[in-house]
Amino acid sequence: MKALITGITGFVGSHLAEHLLKQGVEVWGTTRRRSPRDNISHLLDSIRLVEMDLRDATAVVEALNEAEPEWIFHLAAQSFVPTSWRAPDETFQSNCIGQIHLFEALRVLKASPKVLIAGSSEEYGMVLPEELPITEENPLRPLSPYGVSKVAQDLLGWQYHKSYGLPVVRTRAFNHTGPRRGSTFVSSNFCHQCALIQRGKKEPVVETGNLDAVRDFTDVRDVVRAYVLALEKGVPGEVYNIASGAGVRIGDLLQMVLEVAGLKGKVEIRSDPSRIRPSDVPVLIGDASKFRALTGWMPHIPLDQTLSDLYHYWLEQLK
């Protein structure tokens, strides 16, 4: 089996590459010139990289022609919600136009590898209390440019499957975190701030945004297992939630991180207005029963272990 991961240098891509290599899969990945490779530095002798910018249609054709994958895990995206408010055009170019280039390249090459589209719980957006936990049938009411772009990716996957028979499997992963998560994301940001405090590089203050939002967290290592199962057993054209089914208030998540770091009761928690989004999704809790029934997948790594691993990752990075 030969798999191509778009965005292999990213947080999820690096963990997915590790998981596939353990399964004996030949792993190829796409990277842009100047993209940092820190996340995959330990894998460079085991994987094949091809240079490709999804915004360049010709480069996409050339990369796919070289790799000739049987599976494609399409992870490359502008994935940070606040950035989508500042740069909605760039978000749509990367996420939507980039995916069109990928699909059109497959049509040009008359290739039909099984393709996984990594969607997001942000597609659901405004969820009513009576709609929890969220199933795949819930209306899509995105509340950010990022969420709208992921809905477009999701529906493009369905449309290309219906129109051209492209074997696309769509997933909607709820929040996932773990080692290598970028410090702009809430769980990693809390761990990073606490590691800075412990290393004496920051005053004992943790800046926060909205602490009342509720999110469903899964370890990235469990999520990449789900992605592989989605291509092994998923039905083309279908969509599957990937979630733990448990909601965690962001304020409680912060307390868990402070406990892990040994800083509970020892730091000031300070609200930072710049971290507040123009509109925020209050509650996202997923129902992954459809995916579980198909694959038997369940998360294995508890949240406190995930946060401990993430915190110690940042301690190591800050030596």
C-alpha positions as CSV (number, residue, x, y, z in Angstrom):
1,M,0.0,0.0,0.0
2,K,1.2,3.5,-0.9
3,A,-0.2,6.5,0.9
4,L,0.2,10.2,0.1
5,I,-0.3,12.7,3.0
6,T,-0.9,16.3,1.9
7,G,0.4,18.5,4.7
8,I,2.7,15.8,6.1
9,T,4.9,18.3,7.9
10,G,1.9,19.5,10.1
11,F,0.8,18.3,13.5
12,V,-1.6,15.6,12.4
13,G,0.3,14.7,9.2
14,S,3.4,13.8,11.2
15,H,1.5,11.5,13.6
16,L,-0.3,9.9,10.7
17,A,3.0,9.2,8.9
18,E,4.3,7.5,12.1
19,H,1.1,5.4,12.4
20,L,1.2,4.3,8.7
21,L,4.9,3.4,8.8
22,K,4.2,1.1,11.8
23,Q,1.6,-0.6,9.6
24,G,4.1,-1.2,6.8
25,V,2.6,1.4,4.5
26,E,4.9,3.2,2.0
27,V,4.5,6.9,3.0
28,W,4.7,9.8,0.6
29,G,4.1,13.4,1.7
30,T,3.7,16.8,0.1
31,T,5.6,19.8,1.4
32,R,5.9,23.4,0.3
33,R,9.3,25.0,-0.3
34,R,10.4,26.6,3.0
35,S,7.9,24.7,5.1
36,P,9.5,23.8,8.4
37,R,10.2,20.0,8.8
38,D,10.7,19.8,12.5
39,N,7.7,17.6,13.0
40,I,9.0,15.0,10.6
41,S,12.8,15.3,11.1
42,H,12.9,11.9,12.7
43,L,11.0,10.4,9.7
44,L,13.0,11.8,6.8
45,D,14.9,8.5,6.1
46,S,11.6,6.6,6.1
47,I,9.3,8.7,3.9
48,R,9.3,10.2,0.4
49,L,8.6,13.9,0.0
50,V,7.4,15.8,-3.1
51,E,7.3,19.5,-3.3
52,M,3.8,20.8,-4.0
53,D,1.7,23.9,-3.4
54,L,-2.0,23.1,-3.6
55,R,-2.6,26.5,-5.0
56,D,-0.5,25.6,-8.1
57,A,-2.7,23.3,-10.3
58,T,0.2,22.1,-12.4
59,A,2.4,21.2,-9.4
60,V,-0.4,19.1,-8.0
61,V,-0.7,17.1,-11.2
62,E,3.1,16.6,-11.3
63,A,3.2,15.5,-7.6
64,L,0.3,13.0,-8.0
65,N,1.8,11.6,-11.2
66,E,5.1,11.0,-9.4
67,A,3.7,9.5,-6.2
68,E,0.9,7.4,-7.8
69,P,-0.8,6.8,-4.4
70,E,-3.5,4.2,-3.6
71,W,-4.6,6.3,-0.6
72,I,-4.6,10.1,-0.2
73,F,-5.1,11.6,3.2
74,H,-5.9,15.3,2.4
75,L,-4.8,17.2,5.5
76,A,-3.2,20.3,4.1
77,A,-5.2,23.4,5.0
78,Q,-5.2,26.7,6.8
79,S,-6.5,25.2,10.0
80,F,-6.5,28.0,12.6
81,V,-9.9,29.6,13.1
82,P,-8.7,33.1,14.2
83,T,-6.5,33.3,11.1
84,S,-9.6,32.8,9.0
85,W,-11.1,36.0,10.4
86,R,-7.9,38.0,9.5
87,A,-7.3,36.2,6.1
88,P,-10.6,34.7,4.8
89,D,-9.3,34.9,1.2
90,E,-6.1,33.0,2.0
91,T,-8.2,30.4,3.9
92,F,-10.5,29.8,1.0
93,Q,-7.6,29.6,-1.5
94,S,-5.8,27.0,0.6
95,N,-8.7,25.0,1.7
96,C,-11.2,25.1,-1.2
97,I,-9.3,26.0,-4.3
98,G,-6.5,23.7,-3.2
99,Q,-8.9,20.8,-2.9
100,I,-10.4,21.5,-6.3
101,H,-6.9,21.4,-7.8
102,L,-6.4,18.0,-6.1
103,F,-9.6,16.6,-7.4
104,E,-9.1,18.0,-10.9
105,A,-5.5,16.6,-11.0
106,L,-7.0,13.1,-10.3
107,R,-9.4,13.6,-13.1
108,V,-6.6,14.7,-15.5
109,L,-4.5,11.6,-14.5
110,K,-7.6,9.3,-14.6
111,A,-6.6,8.1,-11.2
112,S,-9.0,7.0,-8.5
113,P,-7.2,6.5,-5.2
114,K,-9.4,6.4,-2.1
115,V,-9.3,9.9,-0.7
116,L,-9.9,11.0,2.9
117,I,-11.1,14.6,3.4
118,A,-10.2,15.8,6.9
119,G,-13.2,17.9,7.9
120,S,-13.9,19.6,11.2
121,S,-16.6,20.0,13.9
122,E,-16.4,23.7,13.1
123,E,-18.7,22.9,10.2
124,Y,-21.6,22.4,12.6
125,G,-21.1,25.9,14.1
126,M,-24.2,27.1,15.9
127,V,-25.7,24.0,17.6
128,L,-28.9,24.1,19.6
129,P,-29.0,22.5,23.0
130,E,-31.5,19.9,21.9
131,E,-29.1,18.8,19.1
132,L,-26.4,17.5,21.4
133,P,-24.5,15.3,21.0
134,I,-24.0,16.1,17.3
135,T,-24.6,13.5,14.7
136,E,-23.7,13.6,11.0
137,E,-27.3,14.6,10.2
138,N,-27.2,17.9,12.2
139,P,-27.5,21.1,10.1
140,L,-24.3,22.8,9.2
141,R,-24.3,26.4,10.5
142,P,-20.6,27.5,10.5
143,L,-19.7,30.6,12.5
144,S,-16.3,31.4,11.1
145,P,-14.7,31.7,7.6
146,Y,-12.7,28.6,8.5
147,G,-15.9,26.7,9.2
148,V,-17.5,27.8,5.9
149,S,-14.3,26.7,4.1
150,K,-14.5,23.2,5.7
151,V,-18.2,22.9,4.7
152,A,-17.1,23.7,1.1
153,Q,-14.4,21.0,1.2
154,D,-16.9,18.5,2.7
155,L,-19.5,19.2,0.0
156,L,-16.9,19.2,-2.8
157,G,-15.9,15.7,-1.7
158,W,-19.5,14.6,-1.9
159,Q,-20.1,16.3,-5.2
160,Y,-17.0,14.8,-6.9
161,H,-18.0,11.4,-5.6
162,K,-21.5,11.7,-7.1
163,S,-20.4,13.5,-10.3
164,Y,-17.3,11.6,-11.2
165,G,-17.2,8.5,-9.0
166,L,-14.2,9.6,-7.0
167,P,-13.9,7.4,-3.9
168,V,-14.0,10.1,-1.3
169,V,-14.6,9.5,2.4
170,R,-15.4,12.5,4.5
171,T,-14.6,12.9,8.2
172,R,-15.5,15.6,10.7
173,A,-13.0,15.4,13.5
174,F,-13.8,17.2,16.7
175,N,-11.0,18.9,18.7
176,H,-7.8,16.9,18.8
177,T,-4.5,17.6,20.5
178,G,-1.3,16.1,21.6
179,P,2.5,16.5,21.2
180,R,3.6,18.8,18.4
181,R,0.3,20.8,18.5
182,G,0.9,24.4,17.5
183,S,1.0,26.8,20.4
184,T,-1.8,28.9,18.8
185,F,-4.4,26.2,19.6
186,V,-6.0,26.4,23.1
187,S,-4.8,23.2,24.7
188,S,-1.3,23.6,23.4
189,N,-1.3,27.3,24.2
190,F,-2.1,26.6,27.9
191,C,0.6,23.9,28.0
192,H,3.1,26.2,26.3
193,Q,2.4,29.1,28.7
194,C,2.8,26.8,31.7
195,A,6.1,25.4,30.4
196,L,7.4,28.9,29.9
197,I,6.5,29.7,33.5
198,Q,8.2,26.5,34.7
199,R,11.3,27.3,32.7
200,G,11.4,30.8,34.2
201,K,10.8,32.5,30.8
202,K,7.4,34.0,31.7
203,E,5.8,35.7,34.6
204,P,3.3,33.5,36.5
205,V,0.3,34.6,34.5
206,V,-1.8,32.6,32.0
207,E,-3.6,34.6,29.4
208,T,-6.9,33.2,28.2
209,G,-9.8,33.8,25.8
210,N,-13.3,32.4,26.2
211,L,-13.2,29.9,29.1
212,D,-16.9,29.0,28.8
213,A,-16.8,27.3,25.5
214,V,-17.2,23.5,25.6
215,R,-15.3,21.2,23.3
216,D,-14.9,17.5,22.7
217,F,-11.2,16.5,22.8
218,T,-9.5,13.4,21.4
219,D,-5.8,12.5,21.3
220,V,-4.3,13.0,17.9
221,R,-2.9,9.5,18.0
222,D,-6.4,8.2,18.3
223,V,-7.6,10.4,15.5
224,V,-5.0,9.2,13.0
225,R,-6.0,5.6,13.8
226,A,-9.5,6.7,12.9
227,Y,-8.3,8.2,9.6
228,V,-6.7,5.0,8.5
229,L,-9.8,3.0,9.5
230,A,-11.9,5.5,7.5
231,L,-10.0,4.6,4.3
232,E,-9.9,0.9,5.2
233,K,-13.6,0.5,6.0
234,G,-15.3,3.8,5.2
235,V,-18.0,3.9,2.4
236,P,-17.1,6.4,-0.4
237,G,-19.5,9.4,-0.3
238,E,-20.3,8.9,3.4
239,V,-19.3,11.3,6.2
240,Y,-18.2,10.2,9.7
241,N,-17.8,12.1,13.0
242,I,-14.6,11.4,14.9
243,A,-15.1,12.4,18.5
244,S,-14.8,11.2,22.1
245,G,-18.4,12.1,23.0
246,A,-17.4,14.0,26.1
247,G,-17.6,17.8,26.5
248,V,-14.9,19.7,28.4
249,R,-15.3,23.4,29.4
250,I,-12.2,25.3,28.4
251,G,-11.8,26.7,31.9
252,D,-11.8,23.2,33.2
253,L,-9.2,22.2,30.6
254,L,-7.0,25.0,31.9
255,Q,-7.3,23.6,35.4
256,M,-6.3,20.2,34.2
257,V,-3.2,21.7,32.5
258,L,-2.3,23.6,35.7
259,E,-2.6,20.4,37.7
260,V,-0.3,18.5,35.2
261,A,2.2,21.4,35.4
262,G,2.1,21.7,39.2
263,L,0.9,25.3,39.0
264,K,-2.6,25.0,40.3
265,G,-3.2,28.0,42.7
266,K,0.2,29.4,41.8
267,V,-0.6,31.6,38.8
268,E,-2.8,34.4,37.9
269,I,-5.4,33.7,35.2
270,R,-5.9,36.8,33.1
271,S,-8.5,37.4,30.3
272,D,-7.0,38.7,27.1
273,P,-9.5,40.5,24.8
274,S,-7.4,39.8,21.7
275,R,-8.1,36.1,22.2
276,I,-11.9,36.6,21.9
277,R,-13.3,35.7,18.5
278,P,-16.0,37.9,16.7
279,S,-18.3,34.9,17.1
280,D,-17.6,31.6,18.9
281,V,-19.3,28.2,18.9
282,P,-20.6,27.7,22.5
283,V,-20.7,23.9,22.6
284,L,-19.4,21.1,20.3
285,I,-19.8,17.5,21.5
286,G,-19.8,14.8,18.9
287,D,-21.6,11.5,18.4
288,A,-19.3,9.1,16.7
289,S,-21.6,6.0,17.0
290,K,-21.9,5.7,13.2
291,F,-18.1,5.4,12.8
292,R,-17.8,3.1,15.8
293,A,-20.5,0.8,14.5
294,L,-18.6,0.6,11.1
295,T,-15.0,0.2,12.4
296,G,-15.0,-0.6,16.1
297,W,-12.9,2.5,16.7
298,M,-12.8,4.0,20.2
299,P,-10.4,6.5,21.8
300,H,-7.7,4.8,23.9
301,I,-5.8,7.7,25.4
302,P,-7.4,9.7,28.2
303,L,-7.3,13.5,28.2
304,D,-5.2,13.9,31.2
305,Q,-2.5,11.7,29.6
306,T,-2.7,13.7,26.4
307,L,-2.3,17.0,28.3
308,S,0.7,15.5,30.2
309,D,2.4,14.4,27.0
310,L,1.7,17.8,25.4
311,Y,3.0,19.8,28.5
312,H,6.2,17.7,28.6
313,Y,6.7,18.1,24.9
314,W,6.8,21.9,25.4
315,L,9.1,21.5,28.4
316,E,11.5,19.6,26.2
317,Q,11.2,22.2,23.4
318,L,12.1,25.0,25.8
319,K,15.3,23.5,27.2
